């Protein structure tokens, strides 16, 4: 059974850093495109970053460019989201998602509908 489990969230001060992890079971992440999404209270889910199945393409929301980095460790079946210079507006529940659609092999876009499997989310709170 496919399962994605996020971890690494927590409370951090503005300007701080966190690294989120997404560990997969039941699938081999190397065969999947991976996305990170977030949802703040009262707001729609938005895309943060994604990496194509090939690993050659990454995409970032404008609001996180230069601050967040997505990476994958296929040997550990894990995808990471390194978040630096965190701001209060980054506060949200962060979700990882995966899909093996062949259209995502070369590139990905930050569209939740493209991803069929989701984790349960991890809370990130940026506050002083």
C-alpha positions in Angstrom: 0.0 0.0 0.0 1.3 3.4 -1.0 2.1 5.7 1.8 3.8 9.1 2.1 4.8 10.4 5.5 6.0 13.9 6.0 8.1 15.0 9.0 10.3 17.9 10.0 7.8 20.5 10.7 7.6 22.6 13.8 7.9 26.1 15.2 10.7 28.3 14.0 11.5 32.0 14.3 11.5 34.3 11.3 14.8 33.9 9.4 15.2 30.3 10.6 15.4 27.1 8.7 13.7 23.7 8.6 14.1 20.6 6.5 11.0 18.6 5.7 11.3 15.0 4.7 8.8 12.8 2.8 9.4 9.1 3.1 7.6 6.7 0.8 6.5 3.2 1.3 4.8 0.9 -1.1 6.3 2.8 -4.1 9.7 3.5 -5.4 10.0 7.3 -5.5 12.6 7.1 -8.3 9.7 6.3 -10.6 7.6 9.3 -9.5 7.5 13.0 -9.8 7.2 14.6 -6.3 5.6 17.8 -5.3 5.5 19.9 -2.1 2.3 21.8 -1.5 1.1 23.9 1.4 -2.2 25.1 2.8 -2.7 27.9 5.3 -5.9 28.3 7.3 -8.7 29.8 5.1 -6.6 29.6 2.0 -6.4 27.2 -1.0 -3.7 24.6 -1.3 -0.8 26.0 -3.3 2.2 24.5 -4.9 5.6 25.1 -3.4 8.0 23.0 -5.4 8.2 19.9 -7.5 10.8 17.7 -9.1 10.2 15.7 -12.2 10.5 11.9 -12.3 13.8 12.2 -14.1 15.1 14.6 -11.5 16.3 16.9 -14.1 13.5 19.5 -13.7 12.5 21.4 -10.6 10.0 24.1 -10.2 9.4 26.6 -7.4 6.7 29.1 -6.5 7.9 32.7 -6.9 7.3 33.2 -3.2 9.9 30.6 -2.2 12.5 30.9 -5.0 16.0 31.4 -3.6 14.9 30.2 -0.1 13.6 26.7 -0.6 15.3 23.7 -2.2 13.8 20.4 -3.2 16.0 17.3 -3.4 15.6 13.6 -3.6 17.6 10.7 -2.1 16.5 7.7 -4.1 18.5 5.3 -2.0 16.5 6.3 1.0 13.2 6.7 -0.9 13.0 10.1 0.5 12.4 13.6 -0.8 13.4 16.7 1.1 12.4 20.4 1.2 15.1 22.6 2.7 13.5 25.8 3.8 15.7 28.8 4.7 15.0 32.4 5.6 11.5 31.4 6.7 8.9 34.1 6.9 5.6 34.2 8.9 3.7 33.9 5.6 5.3 30.5 5.1 3.2 29.2 8.0 1.0 26.3 6.7 0.5 22.6 6.7 3.0 21.2 4.2 2.1 18.1 2.1 4.2 16.0 -0.2 2.6 14.3 -3.2 3.7 11.8 -5.8 2.6 10.6 -9.2 4.0 8.2 -11.8 2.3 9.8 -14.8 4.6 9.6 -17.7 3.8 13.3 -18.5 5.7 14.2 -15.4 8.9 12.4 -16.4 10.6 15.4 -18.0 8.9 18.3 -16.2 6.4 19.2 -13.5 4.2 22.1 -12.7 2.8 23.2 -9.3 -0.7 21.8 -9.9 -2.2 19.7 -7.2 -4.4 17.8 -9.7 -1.3 16.3 -11.3 -0.5 14.3 -8.2 -2.5 11.3 -7.2 -0.9 10.3 -3.9 -0.7 12.5 -0.8 0.8 12.5 2.6 -1.0 13.6 5.8 0.9 16.8 6.1 3.2 18.4 8.6 2.7 21.8 10.3 5.2 24.6 9.9 4.7 27.7 12.0 7.0 30.7 11.6 6.6 33.1 14.5 8.6 35.0 17.0 
